[in-house]
Amino acid sequence: MNRDTRKPRAIAIAVASTREEERARLRHLSIVCLYAASAIAALAFGLLV
């Protein structure tokens, strides 16, 4: 691997890492939203019954 191919490879690895972090963040946000929605549904159901 020479000097010319090292930099693009490092950039590609950094971009892939950033994308993976973004996916993990979105996955976490969706889990939190689903948990909140189920808690609100349980609360609403409890108030109706």
VMD Tcl script that builds the backbone (N, CA, C; Angstrom):
set m [mol new atoms 147]
animate dup $m
set s [atomselect $m all]
$s set {name element resname resid chain x y z} {
  {N N MET 1 A 0.858 -1.171 0.000}
  {CA C MET 1 A 0.000 0.000 0.000}
  {C C MET 1 A 0.905 1.235 0.000}
  {N N ASN 2 A 0.760 2.052 -1.016}
  {CA C ASN 2 A 1.598 3.242 -1.090}
  {C C ASN 2 A 0.882 4.455 -0.507}
  {N N ARG 3 A 1.574 5.565 -0.558}
  {CA C ARG 3 A 1.054 6.786 0.070}
  {C C ARG 3 A -0.241 7.267 -0.595}
  {N N ASP 4 A -0.374 7.036 -1.899}
  {CA C ASP 4 A -1.550 7.510 -2.636}
  {C C ASP 4 A -2.813 6.727 -2.302}
  {N N THR 5 A -2.675 5.470 -1.942}
  {CA C THR 5 A -3.864 4.665 -1.649}
  {C C THR 5 A -4.217 4.662 -0.172}
  {N N ARG 6 A -3.309 5.088 0.681}
  {CA C ARG 6 A -3.588 5.070 2.120}
  {C C ARG 6 A -4.663 6.080 2.516}
  {N N LYS 7 A -4.570 7.301 1.999}
  {CA C LYS 7 A -5.499 8.350 2.411}
  {C C LYS 7 A -6.948 8.032 2.012}
  {N N PRO 8 A -7.236 7.674 0.760}
  {CA C PRO 8 A -8.628 7.320 0.418}
  {C C PRO 8 A -9.167 6.164 1.254}
  {N N ARG 9 A -8.293 5.200 1.560}
  {CA C ARG 9 A -8.725 4.065 2.388}
  {C C ARG 9 A -9.078 4.532 3.792}
  {N N ALA 10 A -8.276 5.426 4.357}
  {CA C ALA 10 A -8.558 5.959 5.692}
  {C C ALA 10 A -9.862 6.748 5.693}
  {N N ILE 11 A -10.093 7.501 4.635}
  {CA C ILE 11 A -11.343 8.269 4.531}
  {C C ILE 11 A -12.530 7.318 4.430}
  {N N ALA 12 A -12.402 6.262 3.637}
  {CA C ALA 12 A -13.493 5.289 3.493}
  {C C ALA 12 A -13.795 4.604 4.819}
  {N N ILE 13 A -12.759 4.271 5.575}
  {CA C ILE 13 A -12.969 3.637 6.882}
  {C C ILE 13 A -13.660 4.606 7.831}
  {N N ALA 14 A -13.254 5.872 7.814}
  {CA C ALA 14 A -13.880 6.875 8.685}
  {C C ALA 14 A -15.345 7.075 8.322}
  {N N VAL 15 A -15.656 7.098 7.032}
  {CA C VAL 15 A -17.047 7.267 6.587}
  {C C VAL 15 A -17.880 6.067 7.010}
  {N N ALA 16 A -17.348 4.870 6.859}
  {CA C ALA 16 A -18.078 3.662 7.254}
  {C C ALA 16 A -18.329 3.657 8.754}
  {N N SER 17 A -17.347 4.097 9.522}
  {CA C SER 17 A -17.500 4.159 10.978}
  {C C SER 17 A -18.578 5.167 11.360}
  {N N THR 18 A -18.588 6.315 10.692}
  {CA C THR 18 A -19.599 7.340 10.967}
  {C C THR 18 A -20.991 6.817 10.637}
  {N N ARG 19 A -21.119 6.106 9.525}
  {CA C ARG 19 A -22.424 5.545 9.147}
  {C C ARG 19 A -22.896 4.525 10.173}
  {N N GLU 20 A -21.978 3.700 10.662}
  {CA C GLU 20 A -22.338 2.691 11.663}
  {C C GLU 20 A -22.786 3.354 12.962}
  {N N GLU 21 A -22.111 4.436 13.352}
  {CA C GLU 21 A -22.518 5.166 14.558}
  {C C GLU 21 A -23.906 5.772 14.377}
  {N N GLU 22 A -24.173 6.291 13.180}
  {CA C GLU 22 A -25.488 6.880 12.914}
  {C C GLU 22 A -26.578 5.808 12.956}
  {N N ARG 23 A -26.298 4.637 12.397}
  {CA C ARG 23 A -27.263 3.527 12.459}
  {C C ARG 23 A -27.534 3.111 13.894}
  {N N ALA 24 A -26.491 3.034 14.696}
  {CA C ALA 24 A -26.656 2.650 16.101}
  {C C ALA 24 A -27.479 3.693 16.845}
  {N N ARG 25 A -27.243 4.966 16.549}
  {CA C ARG 25 A -28.004 6.040 17.193}
  {C C ARG 25 A -29.481 5.958 16.806}
  {N N LEU 26 A -29.758 5.724 15.521}
  {CA C LEU 26 A -31.149 5.607 15.070}
  {C C LEU 26 A -31.823 4.370 15.651}
  {N N ARG 27 A -31.066 3.273 15.758}
  {CA C ARG 27 A -31.612 2.055 16.363}
  {C C ARG 27 A -31.988 2.314 17.817}
  {N N HIS 28 A -31.116 2.991 18.538}
  {CA C HIS 28 A -31.384 3.315 19.942}
  {C C HIS 28 A -32.607 4.226 20.055}
  {N N LEU 29 A -32.694 5.234 19.190}
  {CA C LEU 29 A -33.827 6.154 19.218}
  {C C LEU 29 A -35.132 5.422 18.929}
  {N N SER 30 A -35.125 4.492 17.987}
  {CA C SER 30 A -36.355 3.759 17.672}
  {C C SER 30 A -36.774 2.867 18.835}
  {N N ILE 31 A -35.818 2.262 19.524}
  {CA C ILE 31 A -36.153 1.435 20.689}
  {C C ILE 31 A -36.757 2.289 21.790}
  {N N VAL 32 A -36.176 3.464 22.033}
  {CA C VAL 32 A -36.701 4.366 23.060}
  {C C VAL 32 A -38.109 4.825 22.697}
  {N N CYS 33 A -38.335 5.144 21.424}
  {CA C CYS 33 A -39.667 5.584 20.994}
  {C C CYS 33 A -40.698 4.466 21.146}
  {N N LEU 34 A -40.327 3.241 20.797}
  {CA C LEU 34 A -41.253 2.118 20.961}
  {C C LEU 34 A -41.572 1.879 22.432}
  {N N TYR 35 A -40.570 1.997 23.282}
  {CA C TYR 35 A -40.785 1.829 24.720}
  {C C TYR 35 A -41.727 2.917 25.244}
  {N N ALA 36 A -41.499 4.166 24.819}
  {CA C ALA 36 A -42.360 5.270 25.255}
  {C C ALA 36 A -43.786 5.075 24.749}
  {N N ALA 37 A -43.938 4.627 23.514}
  {CA C ALA 37 A -45.273 4.402 22.960}
  {C C ALA 37 A -45.999 3.298 23.720}
  {N N SER 38 A -45.290 2.244 24.082}
  {CA C SER 38 A -45.948 1.169 24.826}
  {C C SER 38 A -46.313 1.628 26.234}
  {N N ALA 39 A -45.478 2.472 26.842}
  {CA C ALA 39 A -45.794 2.997 28.171}
  {C C ALA 39 A -47.019 3.905 28.116}
  {N N ILE 40 A -47.104 4.735 27.093}
  {CA C ILE 40 A -48.269 5.621 26.940}
  {C C ILE 40 A -49.524 4.799 26.677}
  {N N ALA 41 A -49.410 3.762 25.847}
  {CA C ALA 41 A -50.563 2.901 25.571}
  {C C ALA 41 A -51.019 2.189 26.837}
  {N N ALA 42 A -50.078 1.706 27.639}
  {CA C ALA 42 A -50.441 1.032 28.889}
  {C C ALA 42 A -51.110 2.009 29.848}
  {N N LEU 43 A -50.606 3.226 29.905}
  {CA C LEU 43 A -51.205 4.246 30.771}
  {C C LEU 43 A -52.619 4.586 30.304}
  {N N ALA 44 A -52.790 4.777 29.003}
  {CA C ALA 44 A -54.113 5.093 28.466}
  {C C ALA 44 A -55.079 3.939 28.711}
  {N N PHE 45 A -54.634 2.723 28.508}
  {CA C PHE 45 A -55.480 1.564 28.748}
  {C C PHE 45 A -55.858 1.475 30.223}
  {N N GLY 46 A -54.909 1.769 31.102}
  {CA C GLY 46 A -55.177 1.748 32.543}
  {C C GLY 46 A -56.180 2.807 32.954}
  {N N LEU 47 A -56.144 3.954 32.298}
  {CA C LEU 47 A -57.094 5.020 32.627}
  {C C LEU 47 A -58.488 4.715 32.099}
  {N N LEU 48 A -58.570 3.981 30.995}
  {CA C LEU 48 A -59.871 3.663 30.413}
  {C C LEU 48 A -60.576 2.543 31.167}
  {N N VAL 49 A -59.836 1.656 31.755}
  {CA C VAL 49 A -60.438 0.494 32.422}
  {C C VAL 49 A -60.678 0.776 33.880}
}
mol reanalyze $m
mol bondsrecalc $m
mol representation Tube
mol addrep $m
